[in-house]
Amino acid sequence: MIHFEHIRCPLHRYTFTVGPIRRWVEKECEGKVLNLFCGPTRLALNEIRNDLNPDMPADHHLDALEFLRTWNGERFNTILLDPPYAYRKSMTMYQGMICSPFRQLKDAIPACLYPGGLVITFGYHSVVMGRNRQFEPEKIALFSHGGAIHDTIATVERYVPTQLSLPLT
């Protein structure tokens, strides 16, 4: 069963600057966290921060897909995805910086995530990683901003691979 929450809060171009959203995401994350599109807000988590914008306070300033494909450190327990939700948003609010194709990002995530780990995605859709990538949805939060402003949807999905690959000996 999927748990659903409805939270009213203002909208801000940097999602985690909004108090109710920041508190919600800090509560939902588990263990070591990769914040793949971190923006300016430092979360009260054990997070590795990546942002394409070199002006952001981040540990890495790589394209998200490049980060995932080249990461050779320990896997993460949680991966946060809060990319610009639309091409127009990238162009008008993020100086034209465009992130990697989202489908390719989703395909690269399992290699960086522990089995049983979480992917928490913010956007306009509630189906993100999906069962074909061996993820099960657990929670959906709808952040209502009021008026004619689109709601923000956050989806919590758990990685449940059916066959764990074992190293060859």
Sequence and secondary structure as in RCSB ss.txt:
>XXXX:A:sequence
MIHFEHIRCPLHRYTFTVGPIRRWVEKECEGKVLNLFCGPTRLALNEIRNDLNPDMPADHHLDALEFLRTWNGER
FNTILLDPPYAYRKSMTMYQGMICSPFRQLKDAIPACLYPGGLVITFGYHSVVMGRNRQFEPEKIALFSHGGAIH
DTIATVERYVPTQLSLPLT
>XXXX:A:secstr
  EEEEEE    SSGGGSHHHHHHHHHH  SSEEETT TT   SS EEEB SSTTS  SB   HHHHHHH  S  
EEEEEE   SSHHHHHHHSTT     HHHHHHHGGGGEEEEEEEEEEES S  S GGGTEEEEEEEEEE  TTS 
 EEEEEEEE  SS      
